[in-house]
Amino acid sequence: MTPDRRLRLGVVLGAAGIVVVAVAVVAVVAGVAIGRGTGDGAAPDEGSVDVGFARDMARHHDQAVELAELVRDRTDDADIRLLAKDIALTQQAQIGEMRGWLDVWGRAPTSVGPPMQWMDHPADQAMPGLASDDEITALTAAEGVEAETVFLELMIRHHQGGIHMASAAADTAGEEFVRRLAGGMAESQQAEVDHMVDLLTERGVDYRGDAVSPSAPASDE
């Protein structure tokens, strides 16, 4: 890559980072407004699906944003960069919305207990779909088509884990707006999984990864 091209790319990425921050701020405000409209006016209980989902999915989304930002620094491919930008903006906005709910409900953004107890997830296992430290290191070290392939395989699995979580919340959360957001997440992430499988096929990779199981072993975080 020439120095001029590196400069232009740096300007684009810097502008995108500013947009992500702005989106997050707007989303927090929106989340606060929505959270104040909670059902009968009572905040969901500490152990509720609503609170657990908001905490855990926000954390799950944090890694998706990290993976998307990593690959955008490591490829010039327009399709991959657009996908990564969409994931980063969408999931950062959803993080802001969910943390806005937690703020209104008077709930801490994180829990000291194990994740996903709202789904009766085994306490000794991580949230499904998370990339391990070694996998993130591999993406960080990759460039070009290799980085694209590593990213797509990691993000497919990450989305499959997110779909598992979102589908459960869409079925069992107490608040209608929580069920609505969760259902939309599951639908949009499945569409992105299908698209990412096609992108892998274009790169000569016959993706045969299985959907993430709720009993998948914990990754090192």
Contacts in CASP RR format, 6 or more apart in sequence:
PFRMAT RR
TARGET T0000
AUTHOR 0000-0000-0000
METHOD contacts of the structure
MODEL  1
MTPDRRLRLGVVLGAAGIVVVAVAVVAVVAGVAIGRGTGDGAAPDEGSVD
VGFARDMARHHDQAVELAELVRDRTDDADIRLLAKDIALTQQAQIGEMRG
WLDVWGRAPTSVGPPMQWMDHPADQAMPGLASDDEITALTAAEGVEAETV
FLELMIRHHQGGIHMASAAADTAGEEFVRRLAGGMAESQQAEVDHMVDLL
TERGVDYRGDAVSPSAPASDE
1 9 0 8 1.000
1 76 0 8 1.000
9 76 0 8 1.000
13 72 0 8 1.000
13 73 0 8 1.000
16 72 0 8 1.000
16 85 0 8 1.000
16 88 0 8 1.000
19 89 0 8 1.000
20 65 0 8 1.000
20 88 0 8 1.000
20 89 0 8 1.000
20 92 0 8 1.000
23 89 0 8 1.000
23 92 0 8 1.000
23 93 0 8 1.000
24 92 0 8 1.000
24 93 0 8 1.000
24 95 0 8 1.000
24 96 0 8 1.000
26 93 0 8 1.000
27 92 0 8 1.000
27 93 0 8 1.000
27 94 0 8 1.000
27 95 0 8 1.000
27 96 0 8 1.000
27 97 0 8 1.000
27 100 0 8 1.000
28 96 0 8 1.000
28 97 0 8 1.000
28 99 0 8 1.000
28 100 0 8 1.000
28 103 0 8 1.000
30 96 0 8 1.000
30 97 0 8 1.000
31 96 0 8 1.000
31 97 0 8 1.000
31 98 0 8 1.000
31 99 0 8 1.000
31 100 0 8 1.000
31 101 0 8 1.000
31 104 0 8 1.000
32 100 0 8 1.000
32 101 0 8 1.000
32 103 0 8 1.000
32 104 0 8 1.000
34 97 0 8 1.000
34 101 0 8 1.000
34 177 0 8 1.000
35 100 0 8 1.000
35 101 0 8 1.000
35 104 0 8 1.000
35 105 0 8 1.000
35 177 0 8 1.000
36 104 0 8 1.000
38 44 0 8 1.000
38 104 0 8 1.000
38 105 0 8 1.000
38 175 0 8 1.000
39 175 0 8 1.000
39 176 0 8 1.000
43 104 0 8 1.000
43 105 0 8 1.000
43 106 0 8 1.000
43 107 0 8 1.000
44 50 0 8 1.000
44 51 0 8 1.000
44 105 0 8 1.000
44 107 0 8 1.000
44 174 0 8 1.000
44 175 0 8 1.000
45 51 0 8 1.000
46 107 0 8 1.000
47 117 0 8 1.000
47 118 0 8 1.000
48 118 0 8 1.000
48 173 0 8 1.000
48 174 0 8 1.000
49 118 0 8 1.000
49 119 0 8 1.000
49 168 0 8 1.000
49 169 0 8 1.000
49 172 0 8 1.000
49 173 0 8 1.000
49 174 0 8 1.000
49 178 0 8 1.000
50 101 0 8 1.000
50 105 0 8 1.000
50 169 0 8 1.000
50 173 0 8 1.000
50 174 0 8 1.000
50 175 0 8 1.000
50 178 0 8 1.000
51 102 0 8 1.000
51 105 0 8 1.000
51 107 0 8 1.000
51 118 0 8 1.000
52 111 0 8 1.000
52 116 0 8 1.000
52 117 0 8 1.000
52 118 0 8 1.000
53 98 0 8 1.000
53 118 0 8 1.000
53 165 0 8 1.000
53 166 0 8 1.000
53 168 0 8 1.000
53 169 0 8 1.000
53 173 0 8 1.000
53 178 0 8 1.000
53 182 0 8 1.000
54 98 0 8 1.000
54 99 0 8 1.000
54 101 0 8 1.000
54 102 0 8 1.000
54 107 0 8 1.000
54 178 0 8 1.000
55 98 0 8 1.000
55 102 0 8 1.000
55 107 0 8 1.000
55 109 0 8 1.000
55 110 0 8 1.000
55 111 0 8 1.000
55 115 0 8 1.000
56 115 0 8 1.000
56 116 0 8 1.000
56 118 0 8 1.000
56 127 0 8 1.000
56 165 0 8 1.000
57 94 0 8 1.000
57 98 0 8 1.000
57 162 0 8 1.000
57 165 0 8 1.000
57 166 0 8 1.000
57 169 0 8 1.000
57 182 0 8 1.000
57 185 0 8 1.000
58 94 0 8 1.000
58 95 0 8 1.000
58 96 0 8 1.000
58 98 0 8 1.000
58 99 0 8 1.000
58 109 0 8 1.000
59 110 0 8 1.000
59 115 0 8 1.000
59 127 0 8 1.000
60 127 0 8 1.000
60 129 0 8 1.000
60 130 0 8 1.000
60 158 0 8 1.000
60 161 0 8 1.000
60 162 0 8 1.000
60 165 0 8 1.000
61 91 0 8 1.000
61 92 0 8 1.000
61 94 0 8 1.000
61 95 0 8 1.000
62 95 0 8 1.000
63 130 0 8 1.000
63 131 0 8 1.000
63 158 0 8 1.000
64 87 0 8 1.000
64 88 0 8 1.000
64 91 0 8 1.000
64 155 0 8 1.000
64 158 0 8 1.000
64 159 0 8 1.000
65 87 0 8 1.000
65 88 0 8 1.000
65 91 0 8 1.000
65 92 0 8 1.000
65 95 0 8 1.000
66 136 0 8 1.000
67 87 0 8 1.000
67 131 0 8 1.000
67 136 0 8 1.000
67 139 0 8 1.000
67 151 0 8 1.000
67 154 0 8 1.000
67 155 0 8 1.000
67 158 0 8 1.000
68 83 0 8 1.000
68 84 0 8 1.000
68 85 0 8 1.000
68 87 0 8 1.000
68 88 0 8 1.000
68 91 0 8 1.000
68 151 0 8 1.000
68 155 0 8 1.000
69 84 0 8 1.000
69 88 0 8 1.000
70 136 0 8 1.000
70 139 0 8 1.000
70 140 0 8 1.000
70 147 0 8 1.000
70 151 0 8 1.000
71 80 0 8 1.000
71 81 0 8 1.000
71 84 0 8 1.000
71 139 0 8 1.000
71 147 0 8 1.000
71 148 0 8 1.000
71 151 0 8 1.000
72 80 0 8 1.000
72 81 0 8 1.000
72 84 0 8 1.000
72 85 0 8 1.000
72 88 0 8 1.000
74 139 0 8 1.000
74 142 0 8 1.000
74 143 0 8 1.000
74 144 0 8 1.000
74 147 0 8 1.000
75 81 0 8 1.000
75 143 0 8 1.000
75 144 0 8 1.000
75 145 0 8 1.000
75 147 0 8 1.000
75 148 0 8 1.000
76 144 0 8 1.000
77 144 0 8 1.000
77 148 0 8 1.000
79 199 0 8 1.000
80 148 0 8 1.000
80 151 0 8 1.000
80 152 0 8 1.000
80 199 0 8 1.000
83 192 0 8 1.000
83 195 0 8 1.000
83 196 0 8 1.000
83 199 0 8 1.000
84 151 0 8 1.000
86 192 0 8 1.000
87 155 0 8 1.000
87 192 0 8 1.000
90 188 0 8 1.000
94 181 0 8 1.000
94 185 0 8 1.000
97 181 0 8 1.000
98 181 0 8 1.000
99 109 0 8 1.000
101 178 0 8 1.000
102 108 0 8 1.000
102 109 0 8 1.000
103 109 0 8 1.000
114 121 0 8 1.000
114 123 0 8 1.000
114 124 0 8 1.000
115 121 0 8 1.000
115 126 0 8 1.000
115 127 0 8 1.000
116 127 0 8 1.000
116 165 0 8 1.000
117 123 0 8 1.000
119 165 0 8 1.000
119 168 0 8 1.000
119 214 0 8 1.000
121 127 0 8 1.000
121 214 0 8 1.000
122 215 0 8 1.000
124 218 0 8 1.000
125 215 0 8 1.000
125 216 0 8 1.000
125 217 0 8 1.000
125 218 0 8 1.000
126 218 0 8 1.000
126 219 0 8 1.000
126 221 0 8 1.000
127 161 0 8 1.000
127 165 0 8 1.000
128 160 0 8 1.000
128 161 0 8 1.000
128 162 0 8 1.000
128 164 0 8 1.000
128 165 0 8 1.000
128 212 0 8 1.000
128 213 0 8 1.000
128 214 0 8 1.000
128 216 0 8 1.000
129 157 0 8 1.000
129 158 0 8 1.000
129 160 0 8 1.000
129 161 0 8 1.000
129 162 0 8 1.000
129 212 0 8 1.000
129 216 0 8 1.000
129 219 0 8 1.000
130 158 0 8 1.000
130 219 0 8 1.000
130 221 0 8 1.000
131 139 0 8 1.000
131 154 0 8 1.000
131 157 0 8 1.000
131 158 0 8 1.000
131 219 0 8 1.000
132 219 0 8 1.000
132 220 0 8 1.000
132 221 0 8 1.000
133 220 0 8 1.000
133 221 0 8 1.000
134 220 0 8 1.000
135 150 0 8 1.000
135 154 0 8 1.000
135 219 0 8 1.000
138 150 0 8 1.000
139 147 0 8 1.000
139 150 0 8 1.000
139 151 0 8 1.000
139 154 0 8 1.000
142 150 0 8 1.000
145 203 0 8 1.000
148 199 0 8 1.000
148 203 0 8 1.000
149 200 0 8 1.000
149 203 0 8 1.000
149 205 0 8 1.000
152 196 0 8 1.000
152 199 0 8 1.000
152 200 0 8 1.000
152 203 0 8 1.000
152 205 0 8 1.000
152 207 0 8 1.000
153 200 0 8 1.000
153 205 0 8 1.000
153 207 0 8 1.000
155 192 0 8 1.000
155 196 0 8 1.000
156 193 0 8 1.000
156 196 0 8 1.000
156 197 0 8 1.000
156 200 0 8 1.000
156 207 0 8 1.000
156 209 0 8 1.000
157 209 0 8 1.000
157 212 0 8 1.000
159 189 0 8 1.000
159 190 0 8 1.000
159 192 0 8 1.000
159 193 0 8 1.000
159 196 0 8 1.000
160 193 0 8 1.000
160 211 0 8 1.000
160 212 0 8 1.000
161 212 0 8 1.000
162 185 0 8 1.000
162 186 0 8 1.000
162 189 0 8 1.000
162 212 0 8 1.000
163 185 0 8 1.000
163 186 0 8 1.000
163 189 0 8 1.000
163 190 0 8 1.000
163 193 0 8 1.000
164 211 0 8 1.000
164 212 0 8 1.000
164 214 0 8 1.000
166 182 0 8 1.000
166 183 0 8 1.000
166 184 0 8 1.000
166 185 0 8 1.000
166 186 0 8 1.000
166 189 0 8 1.000
167 182 0 8 1.000
167 183 0 8 1.000
167 186 0 8 1.000
169 178 0 8 1.000
169 179 0 8 1.000
169 182 0 8 1.000
169 183 0 8 1.000
170 179 0 8 1.000
170 182 0 8 1.000
170 183 0 8 1.000
170 184 0 8 1.000
170 186 0 8 1.000
171 179 0 8 1.000
173 179 0 8 1.000
173 182 0 8 1.000
197 207 0 8 1.000
200 206 0 8 1.000
200 207 0 8 1.000
201 207 0 8 1.000
END
